[in-house]
Amino acid sequence: MRLFPRSAFARTVALIAVLLLINQVVSYIMIGLYVVKPSMQQISSVVARQVQGIMALDQWLNESEISPEQQQRLVMRYTDATGIEGISEDKALDYGLAQTTTYNFLSAQLSDLLQANTEVRISQGDAYRVWIRTESLPGYWLVIQLDSFDEARFSPLLFYLVLIGALSVFGGMVFTNWQNRPLKALEAAAKKIGQGDYPDDLPERGSSEIIAVTRAFNQMTQGVKQLEQDRALLMAGVSHDLRTPLTRIRLATEMMPPSEDYLAEGIISDIDDMNAIIDQFIDYVRSDTSADNDQQNLNYIVEDVVAHVPDSWHSKIEVIYNEMPEVLVREVSIKRVLLNLLENAERYGHEKVLIETGYDEQRHMAWIKVCDDGPGIPASQIEYLLQPFTQADKARSTKGSGLGLAIVKRLVERHHGRVLFGSSQRLGGLCVRVEIPSQSNTGQS
């Protein structure tokens, strides 16, 4: 599992989030050191003075000679004026001491100011109270009532830091997504070129670096398109120039005397093979576009191809049709795919060929399987055999140009599909599965 993101968008968002996190932590520490801490020290100083005043009053009352009733009235007036009430240890629990929380920072501050061991607690509820117990007034808790204290102002710092961080990350995501739109357009255009389509020039927008990359990509697209056109033109010219002498040779061969029929048949067979190879060259370099596609049912295409196989084939072909929707394909290309697969099955198989069709509703894929009872292809050679002008090992026939499977792969990929190789459970030989997405799935890709 990779913890570090791989895409540029995720990396940019992660970088923004980390920088904001560091900024928030530093801000929180700085505010705590230079804003909150001085304020708490000032509050501690004020409270300490109040406690010192109570201590002075208590000492004066102990030294004075006034009556207990007068002392009680004086204490009540002082309590009403300062909001500080003295409670004995026994009554403290009934007054809510169990629901208080000890604050070590304030306790340490008041202990230093009062020069005595002091404990500070705070209770929160309907009313906020500060509880103070010091060694200078043993047996008593001093309770300070905070009637006008607002909970919303007690600790808003963390909330605002989280809110600012979340808004900043969201803004960074929106900005990064806007920055990456040209890159996504480049990715989509590159995929189309890989599938044989050539999109229009991409609009040059975004940062200066993205504009430079887009301009270079557009130039590359035009160059690849021109190269593909030149290759197709060259192959068409070569095939035309080759067919002319082959036609003359065939005519001359057919005019040979009957005594040399055995030689003429061999020459004509070689000419047919050369024409088939030229047709494969043309099929490989042909540039199909989505404009050539039409809604077709693959079952009908399979039926048409099987009905026109040569009578000279020795294999018995069995077809299993399953229901499937119409698919947006180029009929000629799909027929070439099936014919190439059937030719391989006829050439390398023994007696049986199985064709099966179907549709995967979950993946929106129409598929065709062509299986034979031959020796099959080792998994290590599949990628090698999909390359142009390559054939199987020496144990198999070397007849052909080595373009059959390459043409199959090229034509299927132009339909946004894929070719899968495996073993036939029923016949025991090679089983090739061609998958082509339906129209809805193709539109999404």
Salt bridges, closest charged atoms under 4 A:
GLU89 OE2 - ARG133 NH1 3.31
GLU119 OE2 - ARG121 NE 2.71
GLU119 OE1 - ARG133 NH2 2.67
ASP150 OD2 - ARG153 NE 3.95
GLU187 OE2 - LYS191 NZ 3.59
GLU204 OE1 - ARG215 NH2 3.07
GLU228 OE2 - ARG231 NH2 2.90
GLU228 OE2 - ARG410 NH2 3.14
ASP241 OD1 - HIS240 ND1 3.60
GLU254 OE2 - ARG250 NE 3.54
ASP272 OD1 - ARG250 NH1 2.77
ASP279 OD1 - ARG243 NH2 2.38
ASP283 OD1 - ARG286 NH1 2.80
ASP283 OD2 - ARG336 NE 2.76
ASP288 OD1 - ARG330 NH1 3.67
ASP304 OD1 - HIS308 ND1 3.08
ASP304 OD2 - LYS335 NZ 2.44
GLU318 OE1 - ARG426 NH2 2.96
GLU331 OE2 - LYS335 NZ 3.19
GLU346 OE2 - HIS314 ND1 2.55
GLU356 OE1 - LYS369 NZ 3.85
ASP360 OD2 - ARG363 NH1 3.40
GLU413 OE2 - LYS409 NZ 2.90
GLU435 OE1 - ARG363 NH2 2.89
GLU435 OE1 - ARG418 NE 2.93
GLU435 OE2 - ARG433 NE 2.81
